[in-house]
Amino acid sequence: MNADDPEVAVGDEELWRRGAGGEPEVFGVLFDRHATAVYNFVFRRIGSWSDAEDLTSLVFLHAWRRRSEVVLVHDSALPWLLRTADFVVRNERRRQRFRWLNLNRQVPATDEPDHADRVAARIDDERDAQRLRELLRTLPRHEQEIVELCFWSGLDAQSAAVALDVPLGTVKSRLARARKRLRDLSVAVPSESLENMS
């Protein structure tokens, strides 16, 4: 995206309106603005760079298909895109669980270690993401969502409320409880891991 491009100064709401009205090329500008945030959100949820790339593409495909239904907050499409990313990740997890159950019925169990697990263990970013996801799993699901949206993705409380489709007060109280729990857990967790969540 060129800084001299006039589309750079145009807000998401205007770009989305034009895209829904028949100018599909403006979605390229929206993709350039928000793809990294969506990708990071998905990666932190699933811990795989390659799967995060695929699912990020699915998020924007879904956004294109539902472009007339998007609700923007603070002239930003990011909250809606992150909410869509959450649905895409959940659907992918269900699909993988189904595939895994079917595979287990067809393939006899073996004691040999999975080569993919050894490779994944060597990738520092994925291992760090796994540790953070394990820490998050100690929180209730509704607090995990707040951490993912507010700490990792940088949304404010109002944007997170739109992304989660809950009242603003609910977001604020969940955010306060999540912060307290994470502070209580920080004794057992390296501080650099918690710093990556801010």
Secondary structure, 3 states (H helix, E strand, C coil): CCCCCHHHHCCHHHHHHHHHCCCCCHHHHHHHHHHHHHHHHHHHHHCCHHHHHHHHHHHHHHHHHCHHHCCCECCECHHHHHHHHHHHHHHHHHHHHHHHHHHHHHCCCCCCCCHHHHHHHCCHHHHHHHHHHHHHHCCCHHHHHHHHHHHHCCCCHHHHHHHHCCCHHHHHHHHHHHHHHHHHHCCCCCHHHHHCCC
